[in-house]
Amino acid sequence: MSTIFNNLEKVKTNLPKGVTLVAVSKTKPVSTLMEAYEAGQRVFGENKIQEMVGKWEEMPEDIEWHMIGHVQTNKVKYMASFVSLIHAVDSFKLLKEINKQAAKHDRIIKCLLQVKIAQEDSKFGMSAEDTEVLLSSDDLNDLQHIEIVGLMGMATFTDDQEQLAQEFGYLKTTFDRLQQKYTQLTVLSMGMSGDYPLAISHGSNMVRVGSAIFGARNYS
């Protein structure tokens, strides 16, 4: 058995029922992704649209592609024909563009609203207040080709478990509060290779795991 097969099995055994595993395959070649595919993985996450398009063209059709990185509006058109879920939606402007491009392919694209929970300035996302304002906007009714299905958050890159727990807890509280009013919100995407067990213990039902499956990334 390959290392990737073993890594996947190890991660999956830690996942409670109902938690979706997104295998984050950025910077990895198709041959590596295919090892995970052959081990049964069908949901893959990329953070660069061009890289995802290239892999989509080469790989089997039953893969669910998730865009997990920050999205520039001018790049949406490249993935609109196939992307299953866009994780990091942080503005109404971006939603409008996703809707416009999805309409061209007669599709409805699922989206997560990114809430800023980390203390790092480098992280994108809206405040919980702005997220609520967006969800309550009448303008959303005009966007027939998108579906907001949940929230996503990226915690601070730190080993401080207390801080991580606080950030995950804040997002879960926000999610629960909004879900009472917006029952279509069913996905809470938080947790990565280093912190996904903690994220799950705070209510995450979708985790984005890369290096724990594929090993360290190659950015050269």
Backbone bond lengths (Angstrom), bond angles and torsions (degrees), N, CA, C in turn:
res aa  C-N    CA-C-N  psi(-1)  N-CA   C-N-CA  omega(-1)  CA-C   N-CA-C  phi
1 M - - - 1.468 - - 1.527 110.12 -
2 S 1.319 115.60 143.30 1.460 118.81 -179.27 1.523 110.93 -75.79
3 T 1.324 115.43 161.85 1.459 121.65 176.85 1.520 110.03 -59.23
4 I 1.347 116.10 -41.38 1.468 120.11 -178.49 1.524 110.21 -63.00
5 F 1.321 116.96 -42.57 1.466 121.00 177.02 1.536 109.70 -57.19
6 N 1.325 115.52 -48.41 1.472 120.19 -178.91 1.530 111.48 -63.92
7 N 1.342 116.04 -42.55 1.469 120.06 178.55 1.522 111.67 -61.18
8 L 1.334 115.23 -44.36 1.472 120.14 178.76 1.520 111.20 -59.71
9 E 1.320 115.53 -46.39 1.470 120.10 -179.46 1.533 110.46 -60.42
10 K 1.322 115.02 -40.30 1.471 120.58 -179.08 1.532 110.59 -63.82
11 V 1.343 115.32 -44.79 1.470 119.64 179.34 1.524 109.85 -64.95
12 K 1.324 116.19 -45.32 1.474 120.06 -176.57 1.520 112.62 -63.22
13 T 1.331 116.86 -33.18 1.470 118.01 -179.84 1.529 111.46 -67.78
14 N 1.335 116.20 -21.01 1.468 119.92 178.37 1.525 112.98 -89.08
15 L 1.335 116.97 -2.26 1.463 119.57 -176.07 1.529 110.97 -95.98
16 P 1.320 116.77 122.90 1.467 118.44 174.73 1.528 109.95 -66.57
17 K 1.319 116.49 161.43 1.461 121.43 176.80 1.528 108.89 -59.21
18 G 1.319 115.57 138.51 1.465 118.86 177.60 1.517 114.49 93.14
19 V 1.341 116.95 -2.83 1.470 119.91 176.51 1.535 108.61 -99.64
20 T 1.331 115.91 124.37 1.465 120.97 -179.35 1.522 110.23 -87.55
21 L 1.329 115.47 132.61 1.463 121.10 177.46 1.533 109.77 -98.01
22 V 1.324 116.19 118.01 1.463 121.54 172.60 1.523 106.92 -99.28
23 A 1.335 117.01 114.73 1.466 120.89 179.32 1.524 108.31 -81.88
24 V 1.319 116.29 111.44 1.470 121.17 -175.61 1.519 108.99 -83.93
25 S 1.336 113.56 108.93 1.467 119.63 -168.50 1.520 113.57 -108.87
26 K 1.324 117.69 16.49 1.470 120.33 -177.79 1.526 111.21 -58.59
27 T 1.307 115.42 141.74 1.476 127.59 -178.54 1.541 113.40 71.06
28 K 1.335 117.77 -5.08 1.470 119.96 -177.41 1.535 110.10 -92.20
29 P 1.340 117.61 143.28 1.461 119.96 -179.80 1.531 111.95 -74.16
30 V 1.332 115.76 161.72 1.459 121.94 -179.56 1.536 111.44 -55.85
31 S 1.336 116.86 -38.67 1.472 120.03 -179.18 1.536 111.37 -58.18
32 T 1.326 116.11 -37.29 1.465 121.29 179.12 1.530 110.27 -70.66
33 L 1.344 115.79 -42.78 1.466 119.90 177.97 1.520 111.11 -61.73
34 M 1.344 115.00 -37.20 1.462 118.93 -178.60 1.532 111.89 -65.58
35 E 1.325 117.12 -28.24 1.471 119.60 175.11 1.524 109.84 -63.61
36 A 1.338 114.98 -42.28 1.470 119.33 178.52 1.530 110.31 -68.08
37 Y 1.337 115.43 -38.91 1.470 120.57 178.60 1.531 110.19 -60.72
38 E 1.322 114.93 -45.41 1.468 119.69 -179.08 1.527 112.18 -67.93
39 A 1.330 115.16 -20.35 1.473 119.55 175.97 1.535 110.92 -87.53
40 G 1.340 115.83 3.32 1.467 119.32 174.49 1.513 116.31 106.80
41 Q 1.333 118.13 -3.38 1.470 120.21 -178.50 1.528 110.33 -76.01
42 R 1.325 117.06 132.65 1.464 120.36 -178.95 1.526 113.66 -123.83
43 V 1.322 118.07 -9.11 1.474 120.74 -179.97 1.525 108.74 -111.46
44 F 1.339 115.79 118.65 1.469 121.21 -178.39 1.516 110.41 -122.69
45 G 1.326 116.02 143.04 1.461 121.53 -179.84 1.516 111.65 -118.88
46 E 1.313 115.72 134.78 1.468 121.81 177.48 1.530 108.85 -126.10
47 N 1.337 116.32 155.35 1.466 117.66 178.50 1.524 112.89 -113.94
48 K 1.345 117.20 0.15 1.471 120.49 174.59 1.526 107.80 -126.08
49 I 1.324 115.17 126.18 1.464 119.95 -172.33 1.528 111.82 -62.89
50 Q 1.342 117.59 -45.26 1.473 119.38 -178.02 1.524 111.59 -60.51
51 E 1.324 115.74 -40.10 1.466 120.13 179.82 1.531 110.08 -64.65
52 M 1.330 115.56 -41.05 1.465 120.03 179.25 1.529 111.09 -64.87
53 V 1.326 117.20 -41.98 1.468 121.39 179.62 1.535 110.27 -59.02
54 G 1.338 115.76 -45.59 1.462 120.71 -179.67 1.523 111.84 -59.39
55 K 1.321 116.11 -42.06 1.467 120.55 -179.42 1.530 110.65 -71.95
56 W 1.315 116.89 -39.92 1.464 121.52 177.88 1.532 110.73 -57.68
57 E 1.330 115.62 -40.79 1.474 119.83 -178.43 1.527 112.08 -65.62
58 E 1.327 116.14 -30.70 1.470 120.25 -175.10 1.523 114.73 -93.29
59 M 1.330 116.00 -22.24 1.473 118.67 -168.53 1.530 113.13 -101.90
60 P 1.339 117.55 167.89 1.467 121.10 -176.97 1.529 112.70 -57.22
61 E 1.329 113.97 153.87 1.466 120.62 -172.83 1.521 114.05 -76.42
62 D 1.332 117.30 -15.73 1.472 117.67 -176.04 1.532 113.05 -87.84
63 I 1.319 116.91 13.17 1.466 120.53 178.21 1.529 109.62 -83.22
64 E 1.312 114.87 140.87 1.468 122.24 175.17 1.528 106.63 -99.15
65 W 1.338 116.33 115.95 1.468 120.37 -177.51 1.522 110.74 -97.81
66 H 1.340 114.88 128.14 1.459 120.97 177.25 1.528 109.02 -112.81
67 M 1.311 116.10 131.85 1.468 120.88 173.22 1.522 107.15 -93.00
68 I 1.327 116.01 112.21 1.473 118.84 -173.21 1.529 113.17 -105.18
69 G 1.344 116.94 -11.02 1.459 119.72 -176.87 1.525 112.61 -90.84
70 H 1.314 115.11 176.10 1.461 121.45 176.46 1.530 109.08 -63.22
71 V 1.326 116.98 132.97 1.466 121.49 -174.21 1.529 110.90 -108.12
72 Q 1.338 115.30 127.12 1.467 120.27 172.54 1.527 107.74 -89.82
73 T 1.327 116.77 136.87 1.469 120.34 -174.44 1.529 112.28 -57.62
74 N 1.333 117.50 -35.27 1.473 118.98 -176.81 1.524 113.67 -72.81
75 K 1.341 116.66 -5.99 1.478 119.71 -179.18 1.538 112.19 -103.02
76 V 1.327 117.06 -9.64 1.467 120.48 -174.72 1.528 111.57 -57.01
77 K 1.334 116.48 -38.50 1.474 120.89 -174.49 1.527 112.92 -58.51
78 Y 1.337 117.24 -27.79 1.461 119.96 -176.54 1.527 113.15 -71.33
79 M 1.344 116.68 -24.25 1.473 118.92 -176.36 1.519 113.03 -112.95
80 A 1.334 116.67 -3.23 1.472 120.16 -171.99 1.523 114.09 -61.70
81 S 1.321 117.01 -23.52 1.470 119.20 -176.33 1.527 112.93 -79.17
82 F 1.344 117.52 -15.19 1.471 117.58 -172.96 1.520 116.47 -140.43
83 V 1.331 119.32 -20.47 1.472 119.98 -173.39 1.537 110.51 -61.04
84 S 1.339 116.95 138.33 1.468 121.37 -178.18 1.521 112.26 -89.61
85 L 1.335 115.48 -41.22 1.465 119.85 -176.26 1.524 109.39 -147.67
86 I 1.326 116.10 132.54 1.469 121.60 175.19 1.524 107.16 -107.11
87 H 1.320 116.32 116.47 1.470 121.34 -171.68 1.521 114.50 -79.68
88 A 1.318 116.97 -38.34 1.467 118.36 -163.56 1.528 112.88 -108.25
89 V 1.325 116.67 57.61 1.470 120.37 179.12 1.524 108.65 -85.32
90 D 1.324 115.27 119.52 1.470 118.13 -173.24 1.533 113.73 -125.78
91 S 1.345 117.36 19.17 1.469 119.21 177.21 1.526 110.49 -163.78
92 F 1.325 115.90 155.09 1.458 120.77 175.60 1.529 110.07 -66.82
93 K 1.326 115.94 -34.51 1.471 120.97 178.05 1.533 110.84 -56.42
94 L 1.333 116.11 -44.07 1.463 120.63 179.44 1.530 110.56 -66.72
95 L 1.312 117.54 -42.15 1.466 121.19 177.57 1.524 110.91 -58.11
96 K 1.331 115.83 -41.94 1.468 120.50 179.72 1.530 111.13 -61.19
97 E 1.326 115.72 -41.80 1.464 120.12 -179.41 1.536 110.99 -69.15
98 I 1.329 116.87 -40.06 1.469 120.25 177.22 1.531 109.18 -61.77
99 N 1.318 116.18 -42.97 1.469 121.45 178.43 1.532 111.47 -60.31
100 K 1.321 114.81 -45.28 1.479 120.64 -178.89 1.529 110.93 -61.41
101 Q 1.328 116.37 -45.80 1.465 120.08 -177.61 1.529 111.65 -73.23
102 A 1.343 116.97 -34.97 1.466 120.43 177.40 1.525 110.60 -64.92
103 A 1.321 116.36 -36.94 1.468 121.44 -179.65 1.525 110.81 -60.87
104 K 1.323 116.33 -36.31 1.473 120.60 179.90 1.527 111.90 -62.30
105 H 1.328 115.71 -25.59 1.476 120.24 -179.38 1.531 111.18 -107.38
106 D 1.337 115.23 9.15 1.466 121.44 -178.72 1.526 111.20 52.35
107 R 1.321 115.42 46.78 1.460 121.86 -179.43 1.520 110.64 -121.84
108 I 1.321 115.68 160.95 1.462 121.54 167.51 1.525 105.71 -113.66
109 I 1.327 116.29 120.70 1.470 120.46 -178.82 1.530 109.63 -100.39
110 K 1.312 115.02 129.20 1.468 120.08 178.82 1.523 109.82 -79.97
111 C 1.324 115.51 142.91 1.474 121.53 -176.55 1.521 110.54 -136.05
112 L 1.330 114.61 150.51 1.464 122.36 169.55 1.517 108.04 -113.86
113 L 1.319 116.84 140.91 1.462 120.48 175.62 1.523 108.31 -88.95
114 Q 1.327 115.91 129.06 1.466 120.03 -177.94 1.526 110.18 -88.24
115 V 1.319 114.40 119.72 1.465 121.20 177.17 1.522 107.72 -99.98
116 K 1.320 116.14 132.32 1.475 119.76 -179.29 1.524 108.91 -78.48
117 I 1.318 115.78 114.70 1.472 119.43 179.57 1.524 111.73 -116.15
118 A 1.339 116.69 -18.72 1.472 120.49 -177.41 1.514 111.26 -81.22
119 Q 1.319 115.64 155.55 1.461 120.20 177.79 1.527 111.84 -86.97
120 E 1.337 116.27 -9.07 1.463 119.70 -179.47 1.536 110.28 -75.00
121 D 1.322 115.98 137.01 1.470 120.42 178.77 1.518 112.13 -67.08
122 S 1.331 116.39 -24.58 1.470 120.00 -174.54 1.528 112.57 -72.18
123 K 1.324 117.46 -14.47 1.461 120.29 -177.68 1.533 110.74 -84.32
124 F 1.338 115.03 138.63 1.460 120.44 177.84 1.529 109.83 -86.80
125 G 1.325 115.13 176.11 1.461 119.47 174.72 1.517 112.27 132.28
126 M 1.325 113.97 160.74 1.466 120.99 178.81 1.524 109.52 -97.00
127 S 1.306 115.89 160.70 1.463 119.10 172.44 1.528 107.66 -73.12
128 A 1.317 116.54 161.42 1.470 120.36 177.97 1.525 109.88 -59.50
129 E 1.334 115.97 -36.15 1.468 120.67 -179.39 1.529 110.90 -65.23
130 D 1.343 116.12 -45.98 1.470 120.10 179.58 1.528 111.43 -65.38
131 T 1.323 116.36 -33.69 1.464 120.86 177.59 1.525 109.86 -62.32
132 E 1.328 114.94 -43.17 1.469 119.83 -179.93 1.531 111.16 -66.28
133 V 1.326 115.91 -40.31 1.468 120.77 177.90 1.526 110.07 -60.57
134 L 1.324 116.02 -44.76 1.467 120.18 -179.59 1.532 110.62 -62.30
135 L 1.322 116.86 -45.27 1.464 120.32 -178.36 1.530 112.55 -63.30
136 S 1.321 115.65 -29.17 1.471 119.22 -177.66 1.533 112.49 -90.90
137 S 1.316 117.08 -1.16 1.465 121.34 -176.19 1.533 111.86 -70.42
138 D 1.320 115.34 132.13 1.468 120.28 176.08 1.526 111.33 -65.04
139 D 1.325 116.30 -25.24 1.469 120.50 -179.02 1.525 112.04 -61.99
140 L 1.334 116.34 -23.91 1.468 119.99 178.80 1.527 111.53 -61.86
141 N 1.323 116.41 -29.40 1.471 120.60 -178.63 1.520 112.28 -62.41
142 D 1.342 116.30 -22.92 1.466 120.10 179.92 1.530 112.17 -79.35
143 L 1.316 116.07 -13.85 1.467 120.03 -176.15 1.533 109.57 -95.64
144 Q 1.310 115.95 87.98 1.467 122.31 -174.30 1.532 113.14 -83.95
145 H 1.335 116.46 -7.95 1.474 119.11 -174.74 1.526 113.20 -111.76
146 I 1.332 115.88 14.88 1.469 119.77 172.09 1.525 108.25 -128.07
147 E 1.319 114.72 155.80 1.462 120.34 175.42 1.519 107.61 -137.69
148 I 1.315 116.23 116.77 1.470 120.22 177.86 1.523 107.37 -84.07
149 V 1.338 115.83 114.29 1.471 119.76 -172.26 1.532 113.59 -110.78
150 G 1.344 116.95 -0.85 1.456 116.95 -179.67 1.511 113.06 170.40
151 L 1.334 114.19 -165.25 1.462 121.92 -178.15 1.531 109.63 -122.79
152 M 1.330 114.22 155.82 1.459 120.64 177.35 1.526 107.85 -136.25
153 G 1.327 116.17 148.17 1.453 119.78 176.35 1.512 111.23 -148.90
154 M 1.335 115.47 148.97 1.465 121.36 175.55 1.514 108.46 -115.84
155 A 1.310 115.23 120.44 1.470 119.97 -179.27 1.525 110.47 -76.18
156 T 1.308 115.02 166.37 1.461 121.78 176.37 1.531 109.85 -61.52
157 F 1.322 116.31 143.61 1.467 120.92 177.20 1.528 107.60 -80.38
158 T 1.325 115.49 90.99 1.464 120.19 -175.18 1.526 110.11 -152.17
159 D 1.335 116.15 159.12 1.464 120.82 174.52 1.525 111.19 -92.93
160 D 1.330 116.56 -1.50 1.463 121.52 -178.04 1.532 109.79 -73.40
161 Q 1.326 115.87 98.38 1.470 121.32 -175.70 1.530 112.38 -61.45
162 E 1.318 114.66 -33.28 1.477 119.05 -179.47 1.530 110.95 -65.73
163 Q 1.332 114.70 -42.96 1.465 119.24 179.10 1.535 111.11 -65.44
164 L 1.330 115.76 -43.68 1.469 120.32 178.16 1.520 110.76 -60.36
165 A 1.324 115.89 -44.52 1.470 120.45 -179.79 1.529 110.67 -60.88
166 Q 1.326 114.93 -38.75 1.468 120.81 179.30 1.539 110.33 -64.09
167 E 1.347 116.19 -44.21 1.467 120.66 -178.01 1.525 111.46 -68.65
168 F 1.333 116.70 -43.72 1.465 120.04 177.18 1.534 110.60 -64.01
169 G 1.325 115.48 -40.98 1.471 120.27 179.52 1.520 111.72 -62.17
170 Y 1.327 115.38 -39.34 1.473 120.35 179.29 1.524 110.64 -63.61
171 L 1.347 116.43 -43.33 1.463 119.78 -179.29 1.528 110.81 -67.56
172 K 1.328 117.03 -39.29 1.470 120.40 178.65 1.528 110.73 -63.67
173 T 1.319 116.54 -41.92 1.469 120.68 178.24 1.526 110.65 -61.99
174 T 1.342 115.21 -43.61 1.464 120.89 178.00 1.526 110.51 -61.34
175 F 1.334 115.69 -45.27 1.465 122.29 179.64 1.531 110.77 -59.95
176 D 1.325 116.48 -48.25 1.472 120.49 -178.32 1.527 111.19 -61.32
177 R 1.337 115.15 -41.65 1.465 119.89 -178.72 1.529 111.12 -65.01
178 L 1.334 116.00 -44.83 1.463 119.98 -178.74 1.534 111.52 -71.53
179 Q 1.317 116.14 -33.79 1.467 120.44 -177.64 1.534 112.02 -64.46
180 Q 1.326 115.84 -29.36 1.471 119.10 178.54 1.534 110.80 -60.67
181 K 1.335 115.49 -34.91 1.465 120.89 -178.27 1.530 111.78 -94.95
182 Y 1.325 115.67 -35.47 1.471 120.81 -177.05 1.535 108.15 -115.78
183 T 1.316 114.67 86.45 1.469 120.04 -170.56 1.531 113.10 -69.22
184 Q 1.346 116.56 -11.58 1.472 119.00 178.00 1.527 112.07 -73.29
185 L 1.313 117.26 -11.18 1.466 120.86 179.22 1.536 108.64 -78.78
186 T 1.321 115.59 108.62 1.468 119.18 -178.05 1.530 112.65 -124.03
187 V 1.344 116.68 -14.94 1.472 120.12 -175.37 1.528 110.47 -106.46
188 L 1.322 116.24 129.42 1.465 121.45 172.65 1.526 106.96 -122.40
189 S 1.345 114.85 102.81 1.467 120.98 -175.05 1.527 109.75 -98.15
190 M 1.316 115.74 105.44 1.471 120.05 175.24 1.516 108.19 -154.92
191 G 1.333 113.95 146.05 1.459 120.42 -179.97 1.510 111.56 110.00
192 M 1.346 115.16 131.91 1.462 122.12 179.28 1.534 108.44 -128.90
193 S 1.345 116.50 -169.48 1.473 119.75 -172.94 1.529 113.41 -50.11
194 G 1.325 116.48 -42.88 1.461 119.51 -173.43 1.516 114.69 -81.70
195 D 1.338 117.44 -17.05 1.462 118.00 -171.68 1.532 114.48 -138.65
196 Y 1.343 117.27 10.12 1.472 117.35 -173.98 1.537 114.55 -62.92
197 P 1.367 120.51 -34.57 1.467 117.29 178.03 1.539 111.30 -61.62
198 L 1.329 115.99 -38.46 1.467 120.52 178.50 1.528 110.28 -66.87
199 A 1.331 116.07 -41.45 1.470 120.44 178.94 1.530 110.56 -61.52
200 I 1.338 116.18 -42.38 1.467 120.22 179.53 1.525 110.65 -63.69
201 S 1.333 115.89 -39.68 1.473 118.79 179.42 1.527 111.49 -65.88
202 H 1.348 116.38 -17.56 1.470 120.91 176.35 1.528 112.23 -102.57
203 G 1.328 116.36 15.82 1.458 118.57 170.66 1.513 117.61 103.63
204 S 1.331 118.08 3.70 1.464 119.21 178.16 1.529 110.44 -65.16
205 N 1.343 116.55 138.06 1.469 118.96 174.49 1.532 111.84 -120.34
206 M 1.345 115.31 13.70 1.461 120.45 172.15 1.528 107.98 -149.91
207 V 1.336 116.35 123.78 1.471 119.85 -178.42 1.524 109.70 -119.97
208 R 1.329 114.93 146.44 1.467 121.83 -177.06 1.536 107.82 -111.34
209 V 1.332 115.06 101.06 1.472 119.17 -171.48 1.525 110.08 -116.75
210 G 1.324 116.78 121.84 1.460 121.31 -178.85 1.512 113.65 -115.16
211 S 1.338 116.81 -73.51 1.466 120.32 -172.36 1.532 112.87 -64.35
212 A 1.324 118.17 -27.37 1.472 119.76 177.96 1.530 111.72 -69.41
213 I 1.344 116.45 -17.85 1.468 120.96 176.24 1.531 110.80 -100.86
214 F 1.339 115.55 -50.41 1.467 120.52 -170.53 1.523 114.74 -98.76
215 G 1.321 117.50 -6.44 1.458 120.00 -175.63 1.531 110.59 86.87
216 A 1.317 116.20 -178.32 1.466 120.96 -176.49 1.526 110.98 -60.68
217 R 1.337 115.90 148.23 1.466 120.08 -178.69 1.510 111.33 -82.31
218 N 1.323 115.06 151.94 1.453 120.94 177.30 1.530 109.21 -108.41
219 Y 1.333 115.56 106.39 1.467 119.78 -177.53 1.522 112.81 -98.93
220 S 1.344 116.03 6.90 1.463 117.87 -176.05 1.519 111.06 -71.77
